[in-house]
Amino acid sequence: MRWHIVVETVLLGATAMLMNCDPSGSNRSSPSAIPSAARQEAASTLEQWSKVRTLLGSNAQRVETACDDKSLSVRHAGAPGRVLLVDSRYLARFESPHVSPYGGAESYWQMLTHSKLRAIDPNVLHSAGPHFIDALLAARALAQFADYWGVLETSERRLPQVDSGGFQPGSVSGWLLVIDPKAPRLMCQTKISATSSEEVARSARVDPEKAVCRDFAIQLINGLDASLRRISRQLVLVAN
């Protein structure tokens, strides 16, 4: 299955002159110098993202549902809608905000949340600190980068391991839910599962642990991509 990757460059040079930004795009203004409209925009963005978690909880029933491809085709003028991969565990960051769940041994799973979303620090948006404008511009860019979120809920999440006892394959299972984060609303959903390729582990000669982890990441993204295409031909997964 082909691994779809969407790469876009968002130009923010013109916007950098607004709201007390310096030419480098990095804002060092005091919180009191930030316009109230910008603060309200950041608060609204965080509230919107935290509502996605509420939506997930209120739609606990998981039944595979296809997307409305006809409407998607009209909405995007025949082009594919871009679905940003987001780990449901990561959404907790935008509520209090909390610490990232990808510390220590869990750092491997950061691949389940697109780097553009991980780059936005909710603490900065909440506090309107010295880098507030940078974070706000990043949030705006994220909205332009992807049309929908593919939220991954996992019932099983196990890393592959290579040790003296041999090879233990990694596995993930759960659901991929396509969500319009602006509404927010659930558009469609599909069951997913992925397992390490044992052949790669056995043939690895250099740094086998890294080899099996890399293989597992490929198998997982390919599995997510295949599951998404099962419920829609008008959507493409944006994984990293």
Order of alpha helices (4+ residues) and beta strands (2+ residues): alpha-alpha-beta-alpha-alpha-alpha-beta-beta-beta-beta-beta-alpha-alpha-beta
